[in-house]
């Protein structure tokens, strides 16, 4: 019988002294970091992939999309969201 568990990769990275100190009290830092990375990946912008900048082709696609869509602030949570003008007769 072979071992069905995949071997985990080890990824290391450097942190500055302030972040190292802030993380010193965390009991299981590896688990904390894994969860933080997974949460960040789950909340990544689908268009820029988290880069914060659009490539020229992405900018062109956004320009086309934004002709019929706009950003609006939610009256309840005050976060911005996309609205389709085709679905909103008052737009």
N, CA, C and O of each residue as an XYZ file, in Angstrom:
364
protein
N       0.847     -1.185      0.000
C       0.000      0.000      0.000
C       0.890      1.245      0.000
O       1.778      1.375      0.842
N       0.654      2.149     -0.934
C       1.467      3.361     -1.013
C       0.859      4.466     -0.166
O      -0.334      4.463      0.140
N       1.707      5.401      0.198
C       1.272      6.531      1.004
C       0.511      7.502      0.105
O       1.095      8.044     -0.833
N      -0.777      7.736      0.367
C      -1.618      8.590     -0.464
C      -1.423     10.074     -0.177
O      -1.884     10.922     -0.941
N      -0.747     10.386      0.912
C      -0.539     11.799      1.260
C       0.565     12.390      0.405
O       1.641     11.806      0.276
N       0.298     13.537     -0.173
C       1.307     14.235     -0.971
C       2.298     14.912     -0.036
O       1.924     15.422      1.020
N       3.544     14.910     -0.430
C       4.571     15.580      0.359
C       4.351     17.088      0.281
O       4.148     17.636     -0.803
N       4.392     17.749      1.418
C       4.192     19.198      1.463
C       5.459     19.913      1.019
O       6.569     19.481      1.330
N       5.283     21.006      0.294
C       6.405     21.859     -0.076
C       6.716     22.789      1.086
O       5.824     23.178      1.840
N       7.973     23.138      1.220
C       8.382     24.110      2.220
C       8.734     25.402      1.497
O       9.553     25.413      0.578
N       8.108     26.476      1.922
C       8.379     27.802      1.357
C       8.835     28.683      2.508
O       8.164     28.762      3.537
N       9.966     29.342      2.340
C      10.467     30.245      3.368
C      10.483     31.665      2.828
O      10.604     31.877      1.621
N      10.363     32.626      3.713
C      10.448     34.025      3.313
C      10.962     34.844      4.486
O      10.843     34.446      5.645
N      11.529     35.980      4.164
C      12.079     36.867      5.186
C      11.033     37.868      5.627
O      10.193     38.293      4.834
N      11.085     38.243      6.891
C      10.214     39.285      7.428
C      11.085     40.305      8.157
O      12.188     39.993      8.606
N      10.571     41.525      8.264
C      11.330     42.531      9.000
C      11.163     42.290     10.505
O      10.335     41.482     10.924
N      11.934     42.979     11.284
C      11.950     42.779     12.740
C      10.587     43.055     13.363
O      10.181     42.359     14.294
N       9.882     44.053     12.865
C       8.568     44.407     13.418
C       7.576     43.261     13.231
O       6.856     42.912     14.168
N       7.527     42.667     12.030
C       6.614     41.562     11.785
C       7.016     40.328     12.584
O       6.155     39.623     13.112
N       8.299     40.065     12.677
C       8.772     38.925     13.470
C       8.342     39.076     14.926
O       7.900     38.110     15.548
N       8.468     40.270     15.463
C       8.067     40.525     16.852
C       6.554     40.384     17.012
O       6.086     39.825     18.004
N       5.796     40.882     16.053
C       4.340     40.798     16.123
C       3.859     39.351     16.082
O       2.817     39.030     16.653
N       4.604     38.481     15.419
C       4.201     37.084     15.288
C       4.758     36.193     16.396
O       4.414     35.013     16.469
N       5.606     36.736     17.249
C       6.275     35.933     18.265
C       5.303     35.202     19.196
O       5.603     34.090     19.629
N       4.170     35.786     19.510
C       3.225     35.175     20.435
C       2.256     34.188     19.794
O       1.452     33.574     20.494
N       2.319     34.028     18.489
C       1.402     33.111     17.807
C       1.872     31.678     18.033
O       3.016     31.330     17.739
N       0.967     30.854     18.561
C       1.337     29.496     18.937
C       1.783     28.647     17.750
O       2.827     27.999     17.826
N       1.026     28.630     16.660
C       1.374     27.830     15.494
C       1.499     28.773     14.296
O       0.554     28.965     13.532
N       2.687     29.350     14.156
C       2.892     30.349     13.106
C       2.691     29.780     11.710
O       2.161     30.469     10.839
N       3.101     28.541     11.479
C       2.932     27.941     10.150
C       1.460     27.874      9.769
O       1.086     28.241      8.655
N       0.631     27.411     10.684
C      -0.802     27.333     10.406
C      -1.391     28.726     10.206
O      -2.212     28.933      9.312
N      -0.974     29.681     11.036
C      -1.445     31.059     10.910
C      -1.096     31.627      9.543
O      -1.938     32.246      8.893
N       0.141     31.419      9.103
C       0.589     31.941      7.811
C      -0.165     31.262      6.670
O      -0.594     31.930      5.729
N      -0.331     29.924      6.747
C      -1.101     29.215      5.717
C      -2.514     29.784      5.609
O      -2.992     30.063      4.509
N      -3.184     29.957      6.760
C      -4.548     30.498      6.752
C      -4.598     31.921      6.218
O      -5.526     32.276      5.490
N      -3.611     32.742      6.571
C      -3.579     34.123      6.087
C      -3.385     34.170      4.573
O      -4.010     34.977      3.885
N      -2.522     33.307      4.064
C      -2.285     33.267      2.611
C      -3.540     32.791      1.890
O      -3.930     33.375      0.878
N      -4.174     31.745      2.395
C      -5.404     31.249      1.768
C      -6.497     32.312      1.779
O      -7.220     32.466      0.794
N      -6.624     33.044      2.882
C      -7.623     34.116      2.957
C      -7.303     35.223      1.956
O      -8.202     35.750      1.302
N      -6.029     35.573      1.839
C      -5.634     36.619      0.890
C      -5.899     36.172     -0.541
O      -6.365     36.966     -1.358
N      -5.613     34.925     -0.853
C      -5.858     34.424     -2.203
C      -7.347     34.386     -2.519
O      -7.746     34.600     -3.664
N      -8.162     34.118     -1.518
C      -9.610     34.071     -1.717
C     -10.188     35.457     -1.956
O     -11.274     35.585     -2.521
N      -9.475     36.495     -1.532
C      -9.958     37.869     -1.675
C      -9.158     38.665     -2.700
O      -9.128     39.895     -2.654
N      -8.522     37.970     -3.609
C      -7.719     38.624     -4.627
C      -8.603     39.150     -5.750
O      -9.549     38.478     -6.160
N      -8.309     40.320     -6.241
C      -9.042     40.900     -7.358
C      -8.990     39.954     -8.555
O      -7.906     39.553     -8.980
N     -10.143     39.597     -9.097
C     -10.139     38.664    -10.223
C      -9.568     39.253    -11.511
O      -9.183     38.506    -12.410
N      -9.509     40.555    -11.611
C      -9.003     41.176    -12.831
C      -7.486     41.352    -12.804
O      -6.804     40.969    -13.754
N      -6.957     41.921    -11.735
C      -5.513     42.173    -11.675
C      -4.751     41.066    -10.971
O      -3.520     41.068    -10.970
N      -5.468     40.113    -10.369
C      -4.817     39.023     -9.663
C      -4.079     39.473     -8.419
O      -3.165     38.790     -7.958
N      -4.463     40.606     -7.874
C      -3.838     41.107     -6.658
C      -2.652     42.022     -6.895
O      -2.034     42.494     -5.941
N      -2.326     42.279     -8.159
C      -1.180     43.133     -8.460
C      -1.460     44.603     -8.142
O      -0.539     45.364     -7.846
N      -2.721     44.993     -8.203
C      -3.075     46.387     -7.959
C      -2.917     47.264     -9.184
O      -3.182     48.465     -9.129
N      -2.489     46.678    -10.284
C      -2.274     47.422    -11.525
C      -2.795     46.570    -12.680
O      -2.570     45.361    -12.719
N      -3.487     47.202    -13.611
C      -3.963     46.490    -14.784
C      -2.932     46.575    -15.909
O      -2.313     47.617    -16.128
N      -2.764     45.470    -16.609
C      -1.915     45.495    -17.794
C      -2.658     46.272    -18.876
O      -3.869     46.458    -18.754
N      -1.987     46.731    -19.925
C      -2.704     47.434    -20.998
C      -3.878     46.631    -21.574
O      -4.942     47.211    -21.786
N      -3.735     45.321    -21.838
C      -4.912     44.585    -22.334
C      -6.038     44.508    -21.299
O      -7.212     44.597    -21.660
N      -5.692     44.343    -20.003
C      -6.717     44.329    -18.963
C      -7.424     45.678    -18.895
O      -8.640     45.738    -18.711
N      -6.667     46.751    -19.044
C      -7.244     48.101    -19.020
C      -8.243     48.268    -20.156
O      -9.295     48.880    -19.971
N      -7.924     47.732    -21.328
C      -8.834     47.809    -22.469
C     -10.124     47.025    -22.172
O     -11.225     47.508    -22.439
N      -9.978     45.824    -21.624
C     -11.160     45.045    -21.262
C     -11.996     45.789    -20.218
O     -13.224     45.815    -20.306
N     -11.331     46.389    -19.236
C     -12.049     47.140    -18.208
C     -12.778     48.334    -18.820
O     -13.915     48.631    -18.452
N     -12.126     49.008    -19.745
C     -12.761     50.164    -20.403
C     -14.040     49.747    -21.121
O     -15.054     50.442    -21.054
N     -13.984     48.614    -21.806
C     -15.184     48.121    -22.498
C     -16.274     47.741    -21.495
O     -17.441     48.085    -21.679
N     -15.892     47.043    -20.452
C     -16.843     46.604    -19.431
C     -17.485     47.796    -18.734
O     -18.685     47.788    -18.462
N     -16.692     48.813    -18.449
C     -17.191     49.954    -17.669
C     -18.141     50.848    -18.468
O     -18.737     51.768    -17.909
N     -18.284     50.591    -19.751
C     -19.266     51.358    -20.525
C     -20.697     51.029    -20.094
O     -21.590     51.869    -20.203
N     -20.908     49.813    -19.608
C     -22.248     49.394    -19.188
C     -22.304     49.026    -17.705
O     -23.310     48.495    -17.235
N     -21.240     49.303    -16.976
C     -21.191     49.001    -15.553
C     -20.561     50.177    -14.822
O     -19.756     50.917    -15.389
N     -20.930     50.340    -13.576
C     -20.346     51.419    -12.779
C     -20.179     50.949    -11.336
O     -20.778     49.960    -10.913
N     -19.362     51.674    -10.603
C     -19.184     51.407     -9.182
C     -20.215     52.198     -8.393
O     -20.507     53.352     -8.710
N     -20.760     51.565     -7.365
C     -21.710     52.240     -6.498
C     -21.415     51.836     -5.055
O     -20.897     50.750     -4.794
N     -21.750     52.718     -4.135
C     -21.564     52.421     -2.717
C     -22.823     51.764     -2.169
O     -23.932     52.251     -2.387
N     -22.647     50.666     -1.464
C     -23.766     49.970     -0.840
C     -24.322     50.837      0.287
O     -23.566     51.340      1.119
N     -25.622     51.010      0.314
C     -26.259     51.830      1.342
C     -26.172     51.187      2.723
O     -26.256     51.885      3.734
N     -26.003     49.861      2.777
C     -25.950     49.164      4.066
C     -24.539     49.056      4.630
O     -24.297     49.437      5.776
N     -23.592     48.530      3.821
C     -22.237     48.293      4.359
C     -21.232     49.340      3.889
O     -20.103     49.364      4.377
N     -21.617     50.199      2.957
C     -20.797     51.291      2.424
C     -19.578     50.823      1.630
O     -18.658     51.606      1.395
N     -19.562     49.555      1.214
C     -18.489     49.058      0.347
C     -18.867     49.328     -1.104
O     -20.047     49.392     -1.449
N     -17.850     49.486     -1.949
C     -18.098     49.658     -3.373
C     -18.402     48.315     -4.015
O     -17.856     47.285     -3.618
N     -19.276     48.336     -5.006
C     -19.594     47.131     -5.759
C     -19.934     47.527     -7.185
O     -20.232     48.688     -7.466
N     -19.887     46.548     -8.084
C     -20.199     46.802     -9.489
C     -21.700     46.693     -9.728
O     -22.364     45.810     -9.184
N     -22.221     47.591    -10.538
C     -23.626     47.568    -10.927
C     -23.710     47.522    -12.438
O     -22.981     48.219    -13.143
N     -24.610     46.690    -12.917
C     -24.842     46.589    -14.351
C     -25.962     47.551    -14.714
O     -27.060     47.450    -14.166
N     -25.709     48.473    -15.618
C     -26.705     49.454    -15.992
C     -27.864     48.816    -16.733
O     -28.969     49.358    -16.722
N     -27.643     47.678    -17.376
C     -28.731     46.978    -18.068
C     -29.751     46.428    -17.083
O     -30.912     46.240    -17.447
N     -29.345     46.167    -15.845
C     -30.255     45.644    -14.820
C     -30.896     46.736    -14.000
O     -31.864     46.478    -13.285
N     -30.382     47.961    -14.083
C     -30.889     49.072    -13.275
C     -31.540     50.101    -14.187
O     -30.837     50.846    -14.870
N     -32.864     50.158    -14.214
C     -33.541     51.105    -15.110
C     -33.278     52.565    -14.746
O     -33.519     53.451    -15.566
N     -32.783     52.835    -13.522
C     -32.519     54.215    -13.103
C     -31.096     54.647    -13.370
O     -30.736     55.784    -13.065
N     -30.269     53.769    -13.935
C     -28.850     54.090    -14.147
C     -28.666     55.011    -15.322
O     -27.538     55.383    -15.644
